[in-house]
Amino acid sequence: MSTNTALIIIDVQQTFDDHSYWGERDNLDAEKNILRLVKRWQERGLPVVMVTHTSERPESTFHPDRSSAQLKPFLADVQPTLAVTKTVNSSFLGSPDLADWLTTSGIKEVILCGIQTNMCVETTARMSDNLGFGTAVAIDACHTFDLLGPSGVVMKAADLSEVTATNLWGGDFAAVVTTQTILESF
């Protein structure tokens, strides 16, 4: 990893604290590990990209007028190098154009973390690789929730995270690493 690697923090928003809606989650250390990464990036003056999901629907917990759409408090004071807003799973389909910004900034490698592991993080990782960026996912700085499948079986969040890690690593979309491994390389 180079000293010009961007940290991309995906959808770490307050809505995901509503477990009555989202259900059971995995990795209770995700926020702690995200903060460890943020602190290292800030110490080194490296680029931090903050991505948030938004919705135009007033009833959505992602609507920008709702407090639930705001970043979790532990990130409130982070001044990102770039803030991206999106309405779909991929951080590369938001505004401003993430791929263009990375390319213009000379950034060839990214580290991803955030919520949900098997949704927006995985989609962003796949697109990042497809667009030619060296991509790593700090798997212990991500989390997701139990999810009902089409057969009526609920998959546990930890299993979904493991499947995502396997898909990304096995499909050669991204390195799947721990926060500690990343911190040791910077």
N, C-alpha and C positions, 0 to 999 in steps of 0.2 A: 504494500500500500504506500502510496506517495504522500508527500506532505501537502498536496493539493487535493486531497480526497474530501468530498462533500459528505456531511452527515445529513441524511434526509429523515426527518421525524414525521411520521404519517398518522394523522387523525387522532392525536392524543387529546380528545375532547371530553368534556364533562358528561355528556350523554351516556358514555360507556360505564359510568359509575352507577347507573340505574339497573341493578341486578334483577329487580322485579320485572323489567322489560327484557333485558338481554339474556338473563339466566346465569348459569354457572360458568365461571371463567377458569383459565389455567394461569400459571406463572404469576404468582402474587408479587414476585420481585421485578416484574417488567419495568415499572415506573422508576424504581431505584436504579436499575441498569441504564435506562434512558438518561437519567440525570447524570450518572457517571460518565456517559459518552459526551453529553452536552458540556459538562465541566472541562473535560479534556480538550474538546474542540475549541472552547472559549479560551482556555489557557494558551493554546498553540496558535490562536488567531486563524483557525481553519474555517471554511465556509459551512454554515448551518442553514439548511432549508427546512422551513416549517410548512407542512401541508395540512390544510383543514378541509373537511368535507362540508358542503353547504347544500341547502335545498331552498327552492323558491316557495315550497308549500308551507303556509303559515302554521299548520298543525305539526309539521315535522320537528323533531328534537334537534335537527341540524339547521333549522332556519336561523339566519344570523341575528335575529332579534331576540332569540331565546338564550338564556344563560347556559343552557345545556350544550349549546354549540360552541361555547368558548373553550379555550385550552384549559386543561387541568391546572390547578393553581401552582403546582411545582414548576411549570413552564411559563408562567405569566410574565416573568421579568426577562425572559430570553429575548434578545434582539436578534432575530434571524438575518442572515445575509440576504435571503430571499424568502418571501412568503408566497405560497401558491394556494389558490382556492380551486377546488374541483367539485364536480357534481356526479362523478362516476368513480369507479374503483381505481383507475390508474392515475397516479400523480403526474404522468406525462400528458394527460388530457385535461389539464387545468390551465389557469391563467395566473401569472404570465406563463409562457411556454418554457417548461423546465428543460427540455432537451436543448433548445436554443440557448438558454442561459448557461447551461453546463458547458456546451461547446464553445460559446463566445468567451467564457471565463477560463477556458483551457483545462477544464476538469474532465478527467478520463475515468475516474473511479468514484464509486459511491458506496456508502454504508447505509443500509436501511434499518429502521426500527419503527415500532408503533403498534397500531391497532387497526384492524384485526389481522392476525397472522395469515390466515387462509383466504382473506378477501383482498383488501387494498394493499397489504404488504406484498403478498404473492403476485398479484397482478402487476404492481409497479416493478417488482424484481424481474419478472418475465419480459416486460417491455424494455426495461433498462438494458438487459442483455441483448435483446433483439435490435436495439438502437446502437449497440456497440460499446456501451460503457462497461468497465469492469465492475462487477456487482457483488457485494457481500451483504448477507442478512445477519444481524446480531440477534440470533434466534431467542436468546434469553432476555432481550429487550423488546419483546413482542408478546402479545397475548391475544387470545380469542375466546369464544364462548361455545358451549354445547350447541349442536345444530341438528335439527330434524332433517333426515334424508327422505328421498322419494319413496323408499320402501317402508317408511314409518318407523325406522330405527333412529334413535337419537345417538349421534356420535359425540363422544366426550371431547371437550376442548383440547386436552392434552394429546389425544389421538389425532385430531385435526392438525395440530401444530406439527406433530411428527410426520404426518403425511405431507404437509407443506414442505418441511425440511427435506424429505425424501424426494419430492417432485423437483424442487429447485436444485438440489445437489445432484441427484441422479440424472436429471435432464440437462445438466451442465448450464443451467440458467444463472446460478449464483453460488458463491462460496457460502456455506452455512457455518457460522462461527459463534463463539461466545464473546460476551463483552470483555472479559478478561483477556482473551486472545487479541482482540483489537487494541485494547489499552497497552498491552505489552509491545505492540508493533508501532506505537506512536510515542 
